């Protein structure tokens, strides 16, 4: 079972809310909390809903997103360099220009160069935090 506690502060005329979220879940996760993040409440929805994420900024100004990829084989393009941290589930990925697929599971990560792309295969679900450079 999952329990959540959230605290929010709404900025007038803004679609951004500050959330403090605590998770207690039976899923294996690495980063389980993100303190006082400025979260964009409108979801980023890609590939007909097979990938859904929310963008946020940390108090120190780092840009990140947190989301889930549902079962699919997809290709993502990058503008900035990214580090994909798997917090639950697993996936296979292949970086642009490579033929070999690699597996990543909860507690592991992979990096993608700026202005590049990667293929991802998900058979169950892949929960992630994307850290932008």
C-alpha positions, 0 to 999 in steps of 0.5 A: 500500500502506498501512503502520501503526505503532501504540502502545497503552496499555490502561487496566484496566476500560476500553474506551478505548485510547491509540493513536499511529497513523502512516499511509503511504497512496496516498490523498490525505489532509489530516490523516494522523496524530493523536498520542496520542489517547484512542480509544473502541475500540467503533465507532459504526455508523450507517445499517446500516453505511453510516457507521462511526466511532470517537470520540476525545479529543485530549490537549487534551480536544477531542472528535472522531470519525474515520470513513468513509461508504460509498456512500449518501444519508443525513441526519445530525442534529447536537447540537453544531456540527460541522466535517466535514474530508474526508481522502480521497474526496469527497461532496456535502452540503446543509445544513438549509433549503438546496436547493443541494448542495455538493461537498467533496473531500480537503483541504476541509471544511464546517460544520454548526450545532448542533441542525441536520442535513445531507444527504450523498451519497457515490458512492465513499467519504468519509473524514472527521474530525468536529471538534465545537464 
